[in-house]
Amino acid sequence: MAASIIDGKQIAADVRAEVAAEVKKMQAAGGPTPGLAVVLVGEDPASQVYVNNKDKACQEVGFNSFKHELPADTSEEDLLALVEELNGREDVHGILVQLPLPGHIDAERVLMAISPDKDVDGFHPMNVGRLAVGAPVFVSCTPAGVIELLKRSGAELEGADAVVVGRSNIVGKPVALLLLQENCTVTICHSRTKDLAAVCRGADVLVAAVGVPEMIKGDWVKEGATVIDVGINRTDDGLVGDVEFEAAAERARAITPVPGGVGPMTIAMLLKNTLLAAELASRDR
Ligand code: NDP
């Protein structure tokens, strides 16, 4: 195997340690303790795990964590009232409403109700717009994690040919905008792309966010490319990514594994966003 493996677990731990150090500095300077409110509606087991992991991560870096667990039959009005209350609280700098929400609640309406200044998930149209015009503030966590992995693994982004496979609003599109922000020449591919293999072969930086196990073949990877595999696919052989890992690693300069690549970065970037929200709030005061 020629490629170096980009260790997302280690990089996420580094980011968390940096955030924890910043919290101490901020407190020593008389600043606030960052606070994250996580709202869970219903008892979806996967969501419960995510929410507990976020809660634990907050405590580890010295944040205040406010967990709100509401019953599945909570009305949209009650949820909006909670968001409004959290918007107004000075000790809450970030608000995260765990998705998916139960079917009777309009998720779009709830996400829109979160103050853009506390939208640490980066899903509010204001923050999506800020990214689109090249002035990002809160960038959604998985795309931000992709860029962090690229930078910390020494990928040369300035002027690089970057190919993003996938154009979803939560991964592909924001990753592409962030790569553009880093001065890459960006191509976005999707299910109607004509010759995907040929486009991928031109990529210095290849990001796969498709959701199809190992569809990006090893020989689609340019020699010396950096490959970030966002895909998480459950198969009979366990979790696999969107990239044929072993074969791609023969050609790439560096590549993320699945699991242990992009996955661990998401919560780390959520902490970074919450720290930023607390910093911005204390500056405004
Ligand atoms: P979506 O299903 O929303 O989007 C998939 C994208 O891939 C679409 O743009 C689609 O094209 C494109 N696509 C599908 N099939 C093909 C094909 N054969 N050739 C080319 N393009 C294709 O997925 P998400 O963006 O939400 O997620 C992508 C992957 O990332 C999933 O495996 C998901 O589990 C994972 N993920 C991981 C996260 C993490 O690590 N924390 C967070 C979020 C997602 P079109 O638009 O034309 O339909």
Residues whose N, C-alpha, C, O or C-beta is under 5 A from the ligand:
A	BS01	NDP	T142 G166 R167 S168 V171 G172 C189 H190 S191 R192 A209 V210 G211 V230 G231 I232 N233 V262 G263 T266
